Amino acid sequence: MHLGKLFERSVENCAELEMVTNGEYRATYREEQARTQRLAAAMKAVGVQKNDRVAFVDTNRYEFFEILFATVSLGAVFVPINYRTKEKELEYMLDRVDIKMAFVGERYYPMVQQVKRNVPTLESVVLFEGDHEGALLYKDLLKCGVQRKLSHEGTEDDLAVLLFTSGTTSRPKPVMLTHQAVYNFLNVYPSSENLEQEVLLLHAPNFHVAGLLNAIIGIYKGVRFVLIPQFDAQLWLEQVHNEKCTRTFLTPTMMKHVLDHKDFDRYDLSSLKLVTYGSAPASITIIEETMHRFPETTDFAHAFGMTETMSTVTSLGPSDHKLTGTGEALEKQKKRLHSVGRPLPDVRIRICDEKGNELPPGKVGRVELLTSRTMDGYLGDEEATRQAFTSDGWFQSSDMGYLDEDGYLYIMGRSDELIIRGGENISPLEVEGVISRHPEVYEVSVIPVPSLEWGQEVMAIIVPKDKNNKPDAEAIIQHCRENMTSFKKPGYVTFVSELPRNSTGKILKNVLKEQYTVHH
């Protein structure tokens, strides 16, 4: 289905229901449709046509929905950009995909104007608010548009969205996703689940596949959106409390910030029905603490996915988070919390060795996926696209993992992050899991550093719970000896006040590798 038609269908079903609020602005589905129609007409009037690329550079705001659906209705391609991008990378991204029009927040407007001269395709820059001489303001653009029914140019096989990969291990690549690829995921979403006027607290970055997908699922199901520009624990707690939010998405880092907030116990979170978490490896300690401190009526689900597959490919559902057994059954349930769940109905997963041979359950190899919503490829990069797929059409992820006998997937780390110490493969995630259970450890990242003796050595970079009283490094190593195979223990342990992260909470291991490789 064309995404523009999806929006129109939701308006028909939910016309007078509130669609979105940020605490100040409120609008119904019908009111947002009218604004979207005017915007589409205005964009067409200034020259936006089929296949043109339209960028969005700002934190979450209600105009995001209007721009997304106005853009795709014209047959143009929506391109949300990481608002934390620096000038040179922003220039690269805008130029890489031939952006024609950009909608920009005031904070980022000077930088966009600066790089505009080196992006020859960029004709129009629209400012949401502010006082910049000669700027085209969003409110003025809307006034130029005549309200008329959206046209829905193109077909479901046309390109709808370009999403850049996170760039944590290499330069960001633009992923091509069609209308149909996006809609195929919605078909998998449980049709029996009536979400109409559920309240979705949306704060995940709009340029991230999780943020975009939550927005589209919400429209598809007719939810009421409560927007936070970007995650802030105080705002998150306030909005859940004030707006009675029922659903939200959190990364493990966000969970930690919410739990650590000094006024956590003052807020009423009883409205929360479901918390979905993902986007970064999750410490079981954090998950169990969150489950314990959130209301008993709140369910939890772990979603694992990637940009190239339009987000979620496996899910560890609410039933997997109910620790109700005893003895061996309870231990099995707890072990499953270390997994990312089982494949969704439209996904097939296999684990393969470096020669492409499929491996049996329990054996670690590359995670490969087959689904109808895989990307069309990386824009303008045939070689990277070719390398991403096997000869029989399976997508080759960068993740290493294994399937258990029941089909649960366990991720052991990225293929380019495995530590090879004296010829033995060591999963950083496994070591991190052991260290994170030490009572004095707040969080940890494990990386390889060069070693004359072993080729690579294991290094643990730890944020202690008490930053004024660091644990003993040897005590950490001894803890690892007692809880895992000895050769996997870290050879080096260092302590820091915080770990570098990208905007979705992923630890930037490439930054850590650059920093610590110099010293070893």
NUZA-212226 format. One record per residue (C-alpha): residue in one letter; x, y, z; residue number from 1; chain. Coordinates in Angstrom, 1 decimal. Layout:
<sites>
> a, X, Y, Z, NUM, A
...
</sites>
This chain:
<sites>
> m, 0.0, 0.0, 0.0, 1, A
> h, 1.1, 3.6, -0.7, 2, A
> l, 1.9, 5.3, 2.5, 3, A
> g, -0.2, 8.4, 1.6, 4, A
> k, -3.2, 6.1, 1.2, 5, A
> l, -2.4, 4.6, 4.6, 6, A
> f, -2.7, 8.1, 6.2, 7, A
> e, -5.9, 8.9, 4.4, 8, A
> r, -7.5, 5.6, 5.6, 9, A
> s, -6.5, 6.4, 9.2, 10, A
> v, -8.1, 9.8, 8.9, 11, A
> e, -11.3, 8.3, 7.7, 12, A
> n, -11.4, 6.0, 10.8, 13, A
> c, -10.2, 8.4, 13.4, 14, A
> a, -11.1, 11.9, 12.0, 15, A
> e, -12.3, 13.6, 15.2, 16, A
> l, -9.9, 11.8, 17.5, 17, A
> e, -6.9, 13.6, 18.9, 18, A
> m, -3.8, 12.6, 16.8, 19, A
> v, -0.9, 14.5, 18.4, 20, A
> t, 0.1, 16.7, 21.3, 21, A
> n, 3.4, 18.1, 22.6, 22, A
> g, 1.8, 19.4, 25.7, 23, A
> e, 0.9, 22.7, 24.1, 24, A
> y, -0.2, 22.0, 20.5, 25, A
> r, -3.1, 19.6, 20.0, 26, A
> a, -4.7, 18.5, 16.8, 27, A
> t, -7.1, 15.8, 15.6, 28, A
> y, -6.5, 13.5, 12.7, 29, A
> r, -8.8, 15.6, 10.5, 30, A
> e, -6.9, 18.8, 11.4, 31, A
> e, -3.5, 17.2, 10.7, 32, A
> q, -4.9, 16.0, 7.3, 33, A
> a, -5.9, 19.5, 6.3, 34, A
> r, -2.5, 20.9, 7.2, 35, A
> t, -0.8, 18.0, 5.3, 36, A
> q, -3.0, 18.7, 2.2, 37, A
> r, -2.0, 22.4, 2.2, 38, A
> l, 1.6, 21.6, 2.7, 39, A
> a, 1.6, 19.1, -0.2, 40, A
> a, 0.1, 21.7, -2.5, 41, A
> a, 2.6, 24.3, -1.4, 42, A
> m, 5.5, 21.9, -1.9, 43, A
> k, 4.3, 21.1, -5.4, 44, A
> a, 4.0, 24.8, -6.2, 45, A
> v, 7.6, 25.4, -5.3, 46, A
> g, 8.7, 22.6, -7.5, 47, A
> v, 8.8, 19.3, -5.5, 48, A
> q, 8.1, 16.4, -7.9, 49, A
> k, 8.1, 12.6, -8.0, 50, A
> n, 11.4, 11.1, -6.9, 51, A
> d, 12.7, 14.4, -5.4, 52, A
> r, 14.4, 14.1, -2.0, 53, A
> v, 13.0, 16.0, 1.0, 54, A
> a, 15.0, 16.3, 4.2, 55, A
> f, 13.9, 16.8, 7.8, 56, A
> v, 16.6, 18.1, 10.2, 57, A
> d, 15.2, 18.7, 13.7, 58, A
> t, 14.2, 16.9, 16.9, 59, A
> n, 10.7, 15.4, 17.2, 60, A
> r, 7.9, 17.8, 16.4, 61, A
> y, 4.3, 17.5, 15.1, 62, A
> e, 5.2, 18.9, 11.7, 63, A
> f, 7.2, 15.7, 11.1, 64, A
> f, 3.9, 13.8, 10.3, 65, A
> e, 2.8, 16.6, 7.9, 66, A
> i, 6.1, 16.6, 6.0, 67, A
> l, 6.4, 12.8, 5.9, 68, A
> f, 2.9, 12.3, 4.4, 69, A
> a, 3.0, 15.4, 2.2, 70, A
> t, 6.3, 14.2, 0.7, 71, A
> v, 5.3, 10.7, 0.0, 72, A
> s, 1.9, 11.8, -1.5, 73, A
> l, 3.8, 13.7, -4.1, 74, A
> g, 5.9, 10.6, -5.0, 75, A
> a, 8.9, 12.3, -3.5, 76, A
> v, 11.3, 10.6, -1.0, 77, A
> f, 11.4, 11.4, 2.7, 78, A
> v, 14.9, 11.7, 4.2, 79, A
> p, 15.1, 12.3, 8.0, 80, A
> i, 18.6, 13.4, 9.0, 81, A
> n, 20.5, 12.9, 12.3, 82, A
> y, 20.2, 16.4, 13.9, 83, A
> r, 23.4, 15.7, 15.8, 84, A
> t, 25.4, 15.4, 12.6, 85, A
> k, 28.4, 17.7, 12.3, 86, A
> e, 28.7, 20.1, 9.4, 87, A
> k, 31.0, 18.0, 7.1, 88, A
> e, 28.9, 14.9, 7.6, 89, A
> l, 25.7, 16.8, 7.1, 90, A
> e, 27.1, 18.2, 3.8, 91, A
> y, 28.0, 14.6, 2.8, 92, A
> m, 24.5, 13.3, 3.6, 93, A
> l, 22.5, 16.0, 1.9, 94, A
> d, 24.7, 15.8, -1.2, 95, A
> r, 24.9, 12.0, -1.2, 96, A
> v, 21.1, 11.7, -1.8, 97, A
> d, 20.6, 14.9, -3.9, 98, A
> i, 18.3, 16.7, -1.4, 99, A
> k, 16.0, 19.2, -3.1, 100, A
> m, 14.1, 20.7, -0.2, 101, A
> a, 15.0, 20.7, 3.5, 102, A
> f, 12.8, 21.4, 6.5, 103, A
> v, 15.0, 22.6, 9.4, 104, A
> g, 14.8, 23.6, 13.0, 105, A
> e, 16.2, 27.0, 14.1, 106, A
> r, 19.2, 25.4, 15.9, 107, A
> y, 20.4, 23.7, 12.7, 108, A
> y, 19.4, 26.4, 10.2, 109, A
> p, 22.8, 28.2, 10.1, 110, A
> m, 24.6, 24.9, 9.5, 111, A
> v, 22.3, 23.9, 6.7, 112, A
> q, 22.6, 27.3, 5.1, 113, A
> q, 26.4, 27.0, 5.4, 114, A
> v, 26.6, 23.6, 3.6, 115, A
> k, 23.8, 24.6, 1.0, 116, A
> r, 26.4, 26.2, -1.3, 117, A
> n, 28.1, 22.8, -1.7, 118, A
> v, 24.9, 20.9, -2.3, 119, A
> p, 23.9, 21.9, -5.8, 120, A
> t, 20.5, 20.1, -5.8, 121, A
> l, 19.3, 21.9, -2.6, 122, A
> e, 16.9, 24.6, -3.8, 123, A
> s, 14.7, 25.3, -0.8, 124, A
> v, 15.3, 25.5, 2.9, 125, A
> v, 12.3, 25.9, 5.1, 126, A
> l, 12.7, 27.1, 8.7, 127, A
> f, 10.2, 26.0, 11.4, 128, A
> e, 10.5, 29.1, 13.5, 129, A
> g, 12.9, 31.9, 14.2, 130, A
> d, 14.1, 35.2, 12.9, 131, A
> h, 16.6, 34.8, 10.0, 132, A
> e, 16.7, 37.3, 7.2, 133, A
> g, 15.3, 35.9, 4.0, 134, A
> a, 14.3, 32.6, 5.5, 135, A
> l, 11.2, 30.8, 4.2, 136, A
> l, 9.1, 30.0, 7.3, 137, A
> y, 7.0, 26.9, 7.6, 138, A
> k, 3.9, 28.9, 8.5, 139, A
> d, 4.2, 31.0, 5.4, 140, A
> l, 4.7, 28.0, 3.2, 141, A
> l, 1.5, 26.5, 4.6, 142, A
> k, -0.4, 29.7, 3.8, 143, A
> c, 0.6, 29.3, 0.1, 144, A
> g, -1.0, 25.9, -0.1, 145, A
> v, -4.6, 25.2, -1.3, 146, A
> q, -6.3, 22.5, 0.6, 147, A
> r, -7.1, 19.6, -1.8, 148, A
> k, -7.1, 15.8, -1.6, 149, A
> l, -3.7, 14.2, -1.6, 150, A
> s, -2.8, 12.8, -5.0, 151, A
> h, -0.7, 9.7, -4.0, 152, A
> e, 1.8, 9.9, -6.9, 153, A
> g, 3.6, 6.7, -7.9, 154, A
> t, 3.1, 3.1, -6.8, 155, A
> e, 3.8, 1.0, -3.7, 156, A
> d, 7.0, -0.2, -5.4, 157, A
> d, 8.5, 3.3, -5.6, 158, A
> l, 11.0, 4.5, -3.1, 159, A
> a, 9.3, 6.1, -0.1, 160, A
> v, 12.1, 6.7, 2.5, 161, A
> l, 15.9, 7.0, 2.6, 162, A
> l, 17.3, 6.2, 6.0, 163, A
> f, 21.0, 6.5, 6.8, 164, A
> t, 22.6, 3.8, 8.8, 165, A
> s, 24.0, 4.9, 12.1, 166, A
> g, 27.6, 5.1, 11.0, 167, A
> t, 29.0, 3.6, 14.2, 168, A
> t, 31.5, 1.4, 12.3, 169, A
> s, 31.7, 3.1, 8.9, 170, A
> r, 30.4, 6.2, 7.0, 171, A
> p, 26.5, 6.3, 7.0, 172, A
> k, 24.9, 4.6, 4.0, 173, A
> p, 21.5, 5.6, 2.6, 174, A
> v, 19.1, 2.7, 2.8, 175, A
> m, 16.4, 2.5, 0.1, 176, A
> l, 12.9, 1.5, 1.5, 177, A
> t, 9.8, 1.3, -0.7, 178, A
> h, 6.2, 2.0, 0.3, 179, A
> q, 5.6, -1.7, 0.1, 180, A
> a, 8.5, -2.6, 2.3, 181, A
> v, 7.2, -0.4, 5.0, 182, A
> y, 3.6, -1.6, 4.6, 183, A
> n, 4.8, -5.3, 4.7, 184, A
> f, 5.9, -4.7, 8.3, 185, A
> l, 2.5, -3.3, 9.2, 186, A
> n, 0.9, -6.5, 7.8, 187, A
> v, 2.9, -8.4, 10.4, 188, A
> y, 1.8, -6.2, 13.2, 189, A
> p, -0.9, -8.1, 15.2, 190, A
> s, -4.2, -7.3, 13.4, 191, A
> s, -6.1, -8.4, 16.5, 192, A
> e, -4.6, -5.6, 18.5, 193, A
> n, -6.9, -2.6, 18.6, 194, A
> l, -4.6, 0.3, 19.4, 195, A
> e, -7.1, 3.1, 18.6, 196, A
> q, -6.5, 5.9, 21.0, 197, A
> e, -3.8, 4.1, 22.9, 198, A
> v, -1.4, 6.8, 23.9, 199, A
> l, 2.1, 6.4, 22.4, 200, A
> l, 4.9, 8.5, 24.0, 201, A
> l, 7.2, 9.2, 21.0, 202, A
> h, 10.7, 10.4, 21.8, 203, A
> a, 12.9, 8.0, 19.7, 204, A
> p, 14.8, 10.0, 17.1, 205, A
> n, 12.8, 10.4, 13.9, 206, A
> f, 15.9, 9.7, 11.8, 207, A
> h, 16.2, 6.3, 13.4, 208, A
> v, 14.2, 3.3, 12.0, 209, A
> a, 12.6, 2.7, 15.4, 210, A
> g, 11.4, 6.3, 15.7, 211, A
> l, 10.1, 6.3, 12.1, 212, A
> l, 8.4, 2.9, 12.4, 213, A
> n, 6.7, 3.8, 15.7, 214, A
> a, 5.3, 6.9, 14.0, 215, A
> i, 4.0, 5.0, 11.0, 216, A
> i, 2.6, 2.1, 13.1, 217, A
> g, 0.9, 4.7, 15.3, 218, A
> i, -0.8, 6.3, 12.3, 219, A
> y, -1.8, 2.9, 10.9, 220, A
> k, -3.4, 2.0, 14.2, 221, A
> g, -4.9, 5.4, 15.1, 222, A
> v, -3.1, 6.1, 18.3, 223, A
> r, -2.7, 9.4, 20.1, 224, A
> f, 0.9, 10.6, 20.0, 225, A
> v, 2.5, 12.5, 22.8, 226, A
> l, 5.8, 14.0, 21.6, 227, A
> i, 9.0, 14.8, 23.4, 228, A
> p, 11.6, 16.6, 21.2, 229, A
> q, 14.3, 14.2, 22.4, 230, A
> f, 14.6, 11.9, 25.3, 231, A
> d, 14.9, 13.5, 28.7, 232, A
> a, 14.1, 11.4, 31.8, 233, A
> q, 12.3, 14.3, 33.5, 234, A
> l, 10.1, 15.0, 30.5, 235, A
> w, 9.5, 11.3, 30.0, 236, A
> l, 8.2, 10.8, 33.5, 237, A
> e, 6.1, 14.0, 33.4, 238, A
> q, 4.5, 13.1, 30.1, 239, A
> v, 3.7, 9.5, 31.1, 240, A
> h, 2.2, 10.9, 34.4, 241, A
> n, 0.3, 13.8, 32.8, 242, A
> e, -0.9, 12.3, 29.5, 243, A
> k, -1.5, 8.8, 30.8, 244, A
> c, 0.7, 7.3, 28.1, 245, A
> t, 0.1, 3.6, 27.5, 246, A
> r, 3.0, 2.6, 25.2, 247, A
> t, 6.6, 3.7, 24.7, 248, A
> f, 10.0, 2.7, 23.4, 249, A
> l, 13.2, 2.8, 25.4, 250, A
> t, 16.8, 2.0, 24.8, 251, A
> p, 18.6, 0.4, 27.8, 252, A
> t, 20.4, 3.7, 28.4, 253, A
> m, 17.1, 5.5, 28.6, 254, A
> m, 15.9, 2.9, 31.1, 255, A
> k, 18.9, 3.6, 33.3, 256, A
> h, 18.2, 7.4, 33.2, 257, A
> v, 14.6, 6.9, 34.1, 258, A
> l, 15.4, 4.5, 37.0, 259, A
> d, 18.1, 6.8, 38.3, 260, A
> h, 15.9, 9.9, 38.3, 261, A
> k, 15.8, 11.3, 41.8, 262, A
> d, 12.0, 11.8, 41.7, 263, A
> f, 11.1, 8.4, 40.0, 264, A
> d, 8.8, 7.3, 42.8, 265, A
> r, 6.8, 10.5, 42.7, 266, A
> y, 5.4, 9.9, 39.2, 267, A
> d, 2.4, 7.7, 38.4, 268, A
> l, 3.3, 5.2, 35.7, 269, A
> s, 0.3, 2.9, 36.1, 270, A
> s, -1.1, 3.8, 32.7, 271, A
> l, 1.8, 2.1, 30.9, 272, A
> k, 0.7, -1.1, 29.3, 273, A
> l, 3.8, -1.9, 27.2, 274, A
> v, 7.4, -0.9, 27.2, 275, A
> t, 9.3, -2.0, 24.1, 276, A
> y, 13.1, -1.8, 24.4, 277, A
> g, 16.0, -2.3, 21.9, 278, A
> s, 18.4, -0.5, 19.6, 279, A
> a, 21.4, -1.4, 21.8, 280, A
> p, 22.5, -4.5, 23.8, 281, A
> a, 20.6, -4.7, 27.0, 282, A
> s, 22.0, -5.5, 30.4, 283, A
> i, 19.9, -8.2, 32.1, 284, A
> t, 20.5, -6.3, 35.4, 285, A
> i, 18.8, -3.2, 33.9, 286, A
> i, 16.0, -5.2, 32.4, 287, A
> e, 15.2, -7.0, 35.7, 288, A
> e, 15.4, -3.8, 37.7, 289, A
> t, 13.1, -2.0, 35.3, 290, A
> m, 10.6, -4.9, 35.4, 291, A
> h, 10.8, -4.8, 39.2, 292, A
> r, 10.3, -1.1, 39.7, 293, A
> f, 7.7, -0.4, 37.0, 294, A
> p, 4.1, -1.2, 37.7, 295, A
> e, 3.2, -4.9, 37.8, 296, A
> t, 0.6, -4.2, 35.0, 297, A
> t, 3.3, -3.1, 32.6, 298, A
> d, 4.4, -5.6, 30.0, 299, A
> f, 7.8, -5.7, 28.3, 300, A
> a, 9.0, -6.7, 24.8, 301, A
> h, 12.5, -6.7, 23.3, 302, A
> a, 12.6, -5.7, 19.6, 303, A
> f, 15.7, -6.5, 17.5, 304, A
> g, 16.1, -5.2, 14.0, 305, A
> m, 18.1, -3.1, 11.6, 306, A
> t, 17.5, -0.3, 9.1, 307, A
> e, 18.0, -2.6, 6.2, 308, A
> t, 15.0, -4.7, 7.2, 309, A
> m, 12.7, -1.9, 8.1, 310, A
> s, 13.3, -2.5, 11.8, 311, A
> t, 12.1, -5.4, 13.8, 312, A
> v, 13.0, -9.0, 12.7, 313, A
> t, 12.8, -10.8, 16.1, 314, A
> s, 10.8, -10.1, 19.2, 315, A
> l, 11.0, -11.3, 22.8, 316, A
> g, 7.4, -10.8, 23.7, 317, A
> p, 5.6, -10.1, 27.0, 318, A
> s, 5.1, -13.7, 27.8, 319, A
> d, 8.8, -14.3, 27.6, 320, A
> h, 9.3, -11.7, 30.3, 321, A
> k, 7.0, -13.4, 32.8, 322, A
> l, 9.4, -15.2, 35.2, 323, A
> t, 6.8, -17.6, 36.7, 324, A
> g, 8.6, -21.0, 36.7, 325, A
> t, 10.8, -22.7, 39.4, 326, A
> g, 14.0, -24.6, 39.3, 327, A
> e, 15.3, -25.4, 35.8, 328, A
> a, 12.2, -23.9, 34.2, 329, A
> l, 12.9, -20.5, 35.8, 330, A
> e, 16.6, -20.7, 34.8, 331, A
> k, 15.5, -21.3, 31.2, 332, A
> q, 13.2, -18.3, 31.3, 333, A
> k, 16.0, -16.1, 32.7, 334, A
> k, 18.4, -17.3, 30.0, 335, A
> r, 15.9, -16.3, 27.4, 336, A
> l, 16.1, -12.7, 28.6, 337, A
> h, 19.6, -12.8, 27.1, 338, A
> s, 18.1, -13.5, 23.7, 339, A
> v, 16.4, -11.1, 21.3, 340, A
> g, 13.5, -13.5, 20.8, 341, A
> r, 12.1, -15.4, 17.9, 342, A
> p, 11.6, -14.3, 14.2, 343, A
> l, 8.5, -12.5, 13.3, 344, A
> p, 6.1, -14.4, 11.0, 345, A
> d, 7.5, -12.8, 7.8, 346, A
> v, 11.2, -13.4, 8.7, 347, A
> r, 13.4, -16.4, 8.2, 348, A
> i, 16.7, -16.6, 10.0, 349, A
> r, 19.7, -18.8, 9.5, 350, A
> i, 23.2, -18.9, 11.0, 351, A
> c, 26.1, -19.4, 8.6, 352, A
> d, 29.8, -19.9, 8.8, 353, A
> e, 32.3, -17.9, 6.8, 354, A
> k, 31.9, -20.2, 3.8, 355, A
> g, 28.1, -19.8, 3.8, 356, A
> n, 27.3, -23.2, 5.3, 357, A
> e, 24.2, -23.2, 7.5, 358, A
> l, 25.0, -24.1, 11.1, 359, A
> p, 23.0, -26.1, 13.6, 360, A
> p, 21.4, -24.7, 16.8, 361, A
> g, 23.9, -23.6, 19.4, 362, A
> k, 26.7, -22.8, 16.9, 363, A
> v, 27.8, -19.2, 16.5, 364, A
> g, 28.0, -17.7, 13.0, 365, A
> r, 26.8, -14.8, 10.9, 366, A
> v, 23.1, -13.9, 11.2, 367, A
> e, 21.3, -14.0, 7.8, 368, A
> l, 17.7, -13.0, 7.1, 369, A
> l, 15.1, -13.4, 4.5, 370, A
> t, 12.0, -11.1, 4.5, 371, A
> s, 9.8, -9.3, 2.1, 372, A
> r, 10.7, -5.9, 3.6, 373, A
> t, 14.4, -5.9, 3.0, 374, A
> m, 15.8, -2.8, 1.5, 375, A
> d, 16.2, -2.3, -2.2, 376, A
> g, 19.8, -1.6, -1.6, 377, A
> y, 22.2, 1.3, -0.6, 378, A
> l, 21.6, 4.2, -2.9, 379, A
> g, 24.3, 4.6, -5.5, 380, A
> d, 26.5, 1.9, -4.1, 381, A
> e, 26.1, -1.3, -6.1, 382, A
> e, 29.2, -2.9, -4.6, 383, A
> a, 28.0, -2.5, -1.0, 384, A
> t, 24.5, -3.7, -2.0, 385, A
> r, 26.0, -6.8, -3.7, 386, A
> q, 28.1, -7.6, -0.7, 387, A
> a, 25.0, -7.3, 1.6, 388, A
> f, 23.2, -10.2, 0.0, 389, A
> t, 24.0, -13.8, -0.6, 390, A
> s, 23.7, -15.4, -4.0, 391, A
> d, 20.3, -16.8, -3.0, 392, A
> g, 18.9, -13.5, -1.8, 393, A
> w, 19.5, -13.6, 2.0, 394, A
> f, 20.5, -10.4, 3.7, 395, A
> q, 23.9, -10.8, 5.5, 396, A
> s, 23.8, -8.8, 8.7, 397, A
> s, 26.9, -7.7, 10.5, 398, A
> d, 25.8, -9.6, 13.6, 399, A
> m, 27.2, -12.8, 15.0, 400, A
> g, 24.9, -15.1, 16.9, 401, A
> y, 23.2, -18.5, 17.3, 402, A
> l, 19.8, -20.0, 17.5, 403, A
> d, 18.8, -22.3, 20.3, 404, A
> e, 16.6, -25.4, 19.9, 405, A
> d, 13.5, -23.4, 20.3, 406, A
> g, 14.3, -20.8, 17.7, 407, A
> y, 15.4, -18.0, 20.0, 408, A
> l, 18.2, -15.8, 18.6, 409, A
> y, 21.2, -14.8, 20.7, 410, A
> i, 23.4, -12.0, 19.5, 411, A
> m, 27.1, -12.4, 20.4, 412, A
> g, 28.3, -9.1, 18.8, 413, A
> r, 29.1, -7.7, 15.4, 414, A
> s, 31.4, -9.6, 13.1, 415, A
> d, 33.8, -6.6, 13.1, 416, A
> e, 33.7, -6.4, 16.9, 417, A
> l, 34.6, -10.0, 17.8, 418, A
> i, 37.9, -10.3, 19.7, 419, A
> i, 40.4, -12.9, 18.4, 420, A
> r, 42.8, -13.6, 21.2, 421, A
> g, 45.4, -16.3, 20.4, 422, A
> g, 43.1, -17.7, 17.7, 423, A
> e, 40.1, -17.9, 20.0, 424, A
> n, 36.9, -15.9, 19.2, 425, A
> i, 35.6, -13.9, 22.2, 426, A
> s, 32.2, -12.2, 22.2, 427, A
> p, 32.4, -8.7, 23.8, 428, A
> l, 28.7, -9.0, 24.7, 429, A
> e, 29.4, -12.2, 26.7, 430, A
> v, 32.2, -10.5, 28.7, 431, A
> e, 30.1, -7.4, 29.2, 432, A
> g, 27.3, -9.5, 30.5, 433, A
> v, 29.5, -11.1, 33.1, 434, A
> i, 31.1, -7.8, 34.2, 435, A
> s, 27.8, -6.0, 34.4, 436, A
> r, 26.7, -8.4, 37.1, 437, A
> h, 29.5, -7.2, 39.4, 438, A
> p, 27.8, -5.2, 42.1, 439, A
> e, 30.1, -2.2, 41.8, 440, A
> v, 29.7, -1.9, 38.0, 441, A
> y, 27.2, 0.6, 36.5, 442, A
> e, 27.9, -0.2, 32.8, 443, A
> v, 30.8, -1.6, 30.7, 444, A
> s, 32.0, -1.8, 27.2, 445, A
> v, 34.5, -4.4, 26.0, 446, A
> i, 36.9, -3.8, 23.1, 447, A
> p, 40.0, -5.5, 21.5, 448, A
> v, 43.4, -3.8, 21.9, 449, A
> p, 46.6, -4.9, 20.1, 450, A
> s, 48.8, -7.5, 21.9, 451, A
> l, 52.2, -8.7, 20.9, 452, A
> e, 51.6, -12.0, 22.6, 453, A
> w, 48.0, -12.8, 21.7, 454, A
> g, 47.4, -10.6, 18.6, 455, A
> q, 44.4, -9.0, 20.4, 456, A
> e, 43.7, -8.6, 24.1, 457, A
> v, 40.4, -8.0, 25.9, 458, A
> m, 40.0, -4.6, 27.4, 459, A
> a, 37.0, -3.7, 29.7, 460, A
> i, 36.1, 0.0, 30.0, 461, A
> i, 33.9, 0.4, 33.1, 462, A
> v, 31.7, 3.1, 34.5, 463, A
> p, 31.5, 2.4, 38.3, 464, A
> k, 28.3, 2.8, 40.3, 465, A
> d, 30.2, 5.0, 42.8, 466, A
> k, 32.4, 7.3, 40.7, 467, A
> n, 34.3, 8.4, 43.8, 468, A
> n, 35.1, 4.8, 44.9, 469, A
> k, 36.2, 2.7, 41.9, 470, A
> p, 36.3, -1.1, 42.3, 471, A
> d, 39.6, -2.9, 42.2, 472, A
> a, 40.6, -3.9, 38.7, 473, A
> e, 41.9, -7.2, 39.9, 474, A
> a, 38.6, -7.9, 41.6, 475, A
> i, 36.9, -7.4, 38.2, 476, A
> i, 39.2, -9.9, 36.5, 477, A
> q, 38.8, -12.4, 39.3, 478, A
> h, 35.0, -12.0, 39.0, 479, A
> c, 35.4, -12.9, 35.3, 480, A
> r, 37.6, -15.9, 36.1, 481, A
> e, 34.9, -17.3, 38.4, 482, A
> n, 32.0, -16.8, 36.0, 483, A
> m, 33.3, -17.6, 32.5, 484, A
> t, 36.1, -19.5, 30.7, 485, A
> s, 39.3, -18.0, 31.8, 486, A
> f, 40.8, -17.1, 28.4, 487, A
> k, 37.9, -14.6, 27.9, 488, A
> k, 38.7, -12.5, 31.0, 489, A
> p, 40.0, -9.0, 30.3, 490, A
> g, 43.7, -8.4, 30.3, 491, A
> y, 43.1, -4.7, 30.9, 492, A
> v, 40.5, -2.9, 33.0, 493, A
> t, 40.1, 0.9, 33.1, 494, A
> f, 37.5, 3.2, 34.6, 495, A
> v, 35.7, 6.2, 33.1, 496, A
> s, 32.9, 8.6, 34.1, 497, A
> e, 30.9, 7.9, 31.0, 498, A
> l, 30.9, 6.0, 27.7, 499, A
> p, 30.6, 7.8, 24.3, 500, A
> r, 27.2, 7.2, 22.6, 501, A
> n, 25.4, 8.1, 19.4, 502, A
> s, 21.9, 9.7, 19.5, 503, A
> t, 20.1, 6.3, 20.0, 504, A
> g, 22.2, 5.3, 22.9, 505, A
> k, 24.6, 2.9, 21.2, 506, A
> i, 28.0, 2.9, 22.6, 507, A
> l, 30.5, 4.2, 20.0, 508, A
> k, 33.0, 1.4, 20.2, 509, A
> n, 34.9, 2.8, 17.2, 510, A
> v, 35.7, 5.9, 19.3, 511, A
> l, 36.9, 3.7, 22.2, 512, A
> k, 39.0, 1.6, 19.9, 513, A
> e, 40.7, 4.7, 18.5, 514, A
> q, 41.3, 6.2, 21.9, 515, A
> y, 42.7, 3.1, 23.6, 516, A
> t, 44.6, 1.5, 20.7, 517, A
> v, 47.0, 4.4, 20.8, 518, A
> h, 48.0, 3.4, 24.4, 519, A
> h, 48.5, -0.4, 23.8, 520, A
</sites>
